[in-house]
Amino acid sequence: MFKSLNRIRAAFARASKRRRTTRELNRLPQEIQKDIGWPERSNQPDEIRLPF
């Protein structure tokens, strides 16, 4: 049971880190986003990706 809870907790931590990174990259100026190859926001669907 504890292994399952730890996997769920780790999945939420990864999802949280991914959302935080995405927010930070979206805050960069458009020119820098283009230079690093960050896709435009309109192309990304709003969805939660969790492994369960």
N, C-alpha and C positions, 0 to 999 in steps of 0.2 A: 504494500500500500504506500509506503513512504517513497519507494522508487517512482511510482506514478505521480505522486505529489511533487517530487523534485523535478521530474520531467516537465510537468505543467508549469511550475514556477520558472524553470529555465526558459521555456518557450515564451512565457510572458515577458521575461527579461529581454530576450532577443528581439521580440516584437517592439518593445518599448524603445530599445536602442535604435532599431531601424527607423521608427517614427521620428525620433529625436534627430537622427542624422539627416533624414529626408527634409525635415523642417529647416535645419541649418543650411542645407544645400539650396533649398528654395529661397532662402533669404539673401543669397549672394546676388550681386548684380547680374543682369541678363548676359552681359558680355562674358563674364567669367564662367557662367553656366555653359555658354556656348563653347568656350575654349576647352573646358574639361569634358564636354560631350554629355552633359546632363540633359535629359529629355525635357521637353516643355511640359508643364503641368497639365495642359489640356489633353495630353496623350495618355495620361496615367489614370486608370480607374480607381475610384475610392473604394477600397476593400481591405478587410482585415485578413491577413494571411497567418494563420496559426496551424500547426501540424496536427491538430485534432479536431 
